[in-house]
Amino acid sequence: MTNNKILFKTICIVSIFLSPVSSIEFNYPAVFNFGDSNSDTGELVAGLGIRLEPPYGQTYFKSPSGRFCDGRLILDFLNFNFPAVFNFGDSNSDTGELIALGIEHIDPPYGQNYFKTPSGRYCDGRLIIDFFLDAMDLPFLNAYLDSIGLPSFQKGCNFAAAGSTILPANPTSVSPFSFGVQVNQFFRFKSRVIQLLAKGKKFIKYLPAEDFFTKGLYMFDIGQNDLAGAFYSKSLDQILASIPTILQEFENGLKRLYDQGARNFWVHNTGPLGCLAQNIAKFGTDPSSLDELGCVKGHNLAAKHLNLQLQALCTKLRGQYTDSNITYVDIYTIKSNLIANYSRYGFEQPIMACCGYGGPPLNYDSRISCGQTKVLNGTTITAQGCSDSTENVNWDGIHYSEAANQYVSSQILTGKYSDPPFSENMPFLLKLKF
């Protein structure tokens, strides 16, 4: 029995044979590694007296470390034990920011599946970030502006706000909290935390420790609204031409965070915008504008262009910030695969909104949002939820259902959709709790 307990609480990383084996959790008391030079952190050098000369070790250790590399190995990067998470984004990861601001309110059936009441999330339940934090044994993040119910920020803070863009907001923006503003909010948050911690121990259970700002994970899921909003006033060519400007603004924000001590970056790309019922209803009335899945081709092309350049940016930053971990996650491929093969994963509807008005094929009407009651054409109607939201990939025509978010999260945590990919370098998959 004792040996079994040790087995389940210990990771043995074998880098010679990389066949898939069982699964792991995030927090382990020890790691025992067996392998060759791909994961040797000094064994051959110490055992046989082999000498490694500079430039080995030049980028991270600043001198030869026993590793046959200019810096760190894959083994060195295998760390999911982050003490805190700081998130920046839009409605894909907003846990209550825009609602706390008082700009909007959301009614039932939002939140019906997990929280049993609207939680500030634009979903029937949990978001990808909620599943991710659960897998890391961390509590759900409170929104930065959340001031009710004794919110705790000990394990991080969420600055994401629905409707937010990377580019600075303008008078027609849904949210004033563009990426640059969210970064400014983080700076204010960090400064205030350090001030309060200096006053004594009474704030410790509510605020992150100062070193969490360096050891924590910084997550980003933003950019979708920059593209989606632009289609209302710009041509596809104009939108594609604007992508470098969008990503320059994103790079500026990441650099500012790096200068403040951030070292662990987790960057989601944008999903297939053309497969959202909202965009199909507005821009997909001409059948020639749709692809074989019924998605708007122009929107998805723009998303692909943004993602290619975002991945290149992450690669460039990895070269610049050699003391950092920068992971790019291909959300687009995961969601596209889900929509294309929805029945394989237990869904009945890949595009039609669960909560909306209008019925098949989209059940979406821009005049009335999920949960609202309005008079349209002289008739009082309510945009209601479907009987079983687990059958729908899409929740309200814009956002994914909790069931879809759960699937996407499970795929993210296999590591197969990450750059650098960690599943190809580890003989196990992550053990999910959902």
N, C-alpha and C positions, 0 to 999 in steps of 0.2 A: 504493500500500500504506500509506504514512504517513497519508494522508487517511482511509483506512478505519479505522486504529487510533484516530485522534482521534475519529472518529464514534462508535465503539463505547465510548469511554471518557468521553464527554461527554454531558450531558443538555441538550437544548434544550427549554425549556418555552414552549409557545406557548399563551397564554391567550385568543386571539381565537377560534380554531377548535379545538374540543375533540373532534375525532374520534379514535377509538382508533388507536393506532399501536403497533408492536412492543412492546418491553419494556425494563426497566432493571435494573441491579443497584443495591445500596445505596451503595457507596463510589465516588465520582467525584472527580477532581482539580479540577473546575471546573463551574460551571453558567452557561449563557448563556440569558438570558430575553428574550422578545419579546412585547409585549402592549400593553394599554391600562391604564386606571386600576386594573383589578383586580390588577395586579402591578407598578405603577409605584412604585418606592421613592424617587423624587425627581427623575426625568428632566424632567418638565414644569416643575416648580418651578425647577430649575437652568437649563434651557434657555431658558425664556421669561420668567423672573423673576416668575412668578406667586407670590403670597404666600398661604400658608395660616396662618390664625390659630387659637389655641386656641378650642374644645376639641379640635381635631385632635391626635392623638397622646397624649391625656391618660392613657390607661390603662397603657401599657407604657413608652413613651419619655419620658413626662411633659412633652413639648412637641412641637409640630409637627415631623414627621420627613420631610416630603415625600410621605408616603403619604396618600391620600384615605380616611382611616379614623381611628377613635379609638385604634388601636393597631397590631397586626401584620396583615399580609395573609396570604392562603393561601400565597404563596411563602415567607414567613418561617417557616411551620410545616413545610415540607417537609424534614424532617431525620430520616433513619433511621440516621445514623452515630453511634449511641450507643456509648460506650466500655465500658459495662458494663450488666448487667441484674440487678435484684433482684426476685425473684419470691415471691409470697405466695399460698397456695392450699390445695387438698386433693389427692385422688388424681389429679385430672385433670392436675396438673402436678408431682406429687411424684416427684423423681428419686432417692429413696433415704432420705428423712428418717425415716419411720416404721420402716423396716427397720433403720436404723442405731440407732434407739432400743431395739431388741430386743423391741418389743411383738409384732410379727408377723414371720413369714418367708414368703417365697414360693418356690415350687419350679418347675422346668420343668413345662410348656412356656412359662412366662413368659420373655420376652426372646428367644425362639427365632429371630425373624426377622432382627434387626439385630445385637444384642449377642451372640447365640448362647448366652447364659446369662442367668439372672435378674439384672437390673440395679438392682433396687429400684423399678422402675416397674411399675404395675399394668396391664400391656399385653404383647402379644407382641413389641413392638419400641419404636419411638419415640412420644413424645407430641407434642401440638401445640407445646409450648414448644421441643422439640428441633428441629422443622422451622423454627420461627420464628427461633431462634438461628442455625441453619444459613444461612438466607436473609440474615442480618445479618453473616455471616462471623465469628461468635463461637463459641467452644467451648461444648459442653453444660455446663450448670451443675452444680456439685457441691452436694449437700445440705449444709446448715449443720452437721449433726452428723457428716458423713462425715469420718472421721479415718484411714482406711486407704488406702494406695496413693498417698501424696503428693498429696493433692487441692490444686488451685490455685483460688484465689478472685480471681485478678487481674482477671477479666472479669465478676465478679459472684458472687452467692450465691443459693441456692434455700432458702427457709424453708418451702415448702409441705409439708404432711404429710397423708397419706391419712386420711380420716375427720374432718378438721378442720371446724370451724364458724366462722361469724362471731361468734355469741354465745359467751360464756364456757363452757368445758367443764363437765360435771357428772359425778358418779360413774359414770354409764352410758355416757359418751362413748367412742368408739373411740380418739380421739386427744386428749391433753391440750393440744395445741398449737392453741388457738383463734386467731382473727385477732389479738386483742390480745397474746397471748403471742408470736406470730410477729413482731409489731412490736417487742416488748421484746427479742427475740433479735436483731433488726436493730440496735437501739440498742447492745446489747452488742458485736455484731460491729463496728460502725462505731467505737466507742470503742477497742476492742482494736486494730483496724487502725491507727488514728492513733497509738496508743502505740508499736506495733511499727515503723511507718515512721519515727518519730522516733529510733529506735535505730540507723539506718543503712540502707545500700542492700541488705543481704543478703536482706531480705524482699520487695523490689520485685517479683520474678518470681512471687511467690505471692499478693500482696495488691493490691487496687485502689488507685490513686492517690487522694489525698484529694479532689481535685476531681471524681472519678468519682461521688461521692455526690450531687452536684448535676447533673452532666451525664448521668448514667445514666438508664435507663428502668426504671420501677417497674411491674411487671405484677401483675395480680390476677385470680384465677379461683377464687372461693370463694362459698359460699352454698347450694350444692346440698344439702349435708348438713343444713343448718338446716331445710329444707323436708322432705326425704325422711325424716329421723328423726322429725319432728313428727307425721307421719301415723300412727305407731304408737300415739300416745296422745291425739291431738287431732282435733277435727272440722275440716272444710275452713274453716268460718267462723272458728274460732279461729286457724287457721294464717294466713289472710288478715289477720286483725286484728293478728297479731304482726309482720308485715312491716315496719311503720315502726320498731319497736324494733330489729329486725335491722339495718336500714339506718342507724339512728342510731349503732349500734356500729361499722359500717363507716365512716361519715363521721368518727367520732372517730379511728379509726386513720389515715385519710388525712390528717386535720388534723395529727396528731402527726408523720407523715412529712414533711408540708410544712414544719412548724416546724423540722425537722432538715435542711432544704435540698432535699428532693425537689421536682422541678419537672416531670417528665415521667411522666404516669400513663396506663397502658393497662389498661382495665377490661373483662373479659369478663363478659357476663351468663350466666345459667344455662341449660342445655339443656333439652330436653323430657323431664323426669323420668319422665313416664308411659309413655315408649317403652322403658324399660329392663326387661329380662326379670325382674329381681329384683322390681320394683314390680308388674308385670303378674301374676306368680305369686302375690303376696300380696294385692293389692287389685283384681285384674281377674277374679276367678272368676265374677262376675255379668256376663254379656254387656252388660247395659244400662250398665255403668260404663265401657265402652270406646268409643272413637271409631271412625271409619271405617278408621283405620290399625291398629286393634287396640291402641291406647295408652290408658292410664288417664286419663280426662278430668279428674278432680279434681287429679291431680298436675300436669298440664300447665297447668291454669288457675292454680294457685298459682305456677308458674314464670313465667307471663305477667304476673301481678300484680307479682311481685318485680321483673321486668325493667322494666316500665313505670316503677315508682318509682325503680329504680336509674338509669335513663336521665335521669329528672327531677333526681335528685341530682347526676349528672355535669354537667348543664346549669347547675344552681345553683352548683356549685363553680367552674365555668368563669367565672361572673360575679364570684365572690369572689376567685379567685386568677388575676388577669389576667396575671400573669407566668408562668403555667404552661400546659402542654399536657395536656389531659385528653381521652382518646379512649375512647369507649364502643363496644364491639364486640358485634354481635348474633349470638352463637353459636347461640341458639335457632333463628333462621330458617335458618341454614346447616344445622344438624343435622336439622331438620324436613324441609327440602327433600331432604336425602340419604335419609332414611327413606321419604319419599313417592315418590321417583323413583329408588330404589336401582339398578334394572336399567339405567337410563340411564348410570349412572356405573360400571358393570361389576361390581356386587355381585349375589349370589344370595340372600342372606338379610338382611333389614333389621333384624330384632329378635332372632332366635334366637341364643343364645350359641354361639360356636365351641368354647370350652373349658368343659365343664360335664358335667352328668349328667341323664338323663331323656329325651333324644331330643326330636324335634319335639313341639309347635311352639316351645317355649322352650329346651329343653335346659338347664334351670336347676333346681337343687334346693338350697334354703337350708341343708340339712344337710351339704353337702359342697362345698368350694370348688375351683376350678380347680387341678389338679395334686395334689390330696390323694387319699390312699387311706384308706378307712374301711370298717368293717363296718356295713352297713345291713340290717336285717331278717334278720340271720344270714348275709349274703353279703358277701364282700370285693369292693369296687368301687373304681375309680379314675375321677376326673373328668378325662377326657382332652381334648386339643385335637382339632379337626377336621383333615382332611387338608390343607386349604388355607385359611388364615385370611384371605387376601385376598378371599375370597368373602363374608365376613361383616362387616357394619357393627359388630356387637357382639363383643367378645372373650370376656368371662367373665360376662355377665349384668348387669354394673354399669358396665364401662368399654368404651370403643371400641377397635377393633383399630387396628394401625398403619396399615393401608390407609385406614381411615376418618379417622384423624387427619391423614393426608397430604392427603386431599381437603378436610377442614375447613380446614387450614392454607392450602391454595392459594386457597380462597375468602376467607379473612380478608385475605390479602395482595393481593387485588384492590382493597381499599378500599371496595367497594360496600356493605359491611355495617358500616361505621364511622360514628359520629357524633362529630365532623363527618366526612362522607364525603370521602376524598381522591381517589377515582377520577373523580368528577364534575368535579374541578378540575384534573386532569392528563391530558394526552393520551397516556398510556401505562399499561401494567400492569407490575407488578413482575416481574422475571425470576427465576423460581424455579429452584432447583438440584435439584428432586425431581419 
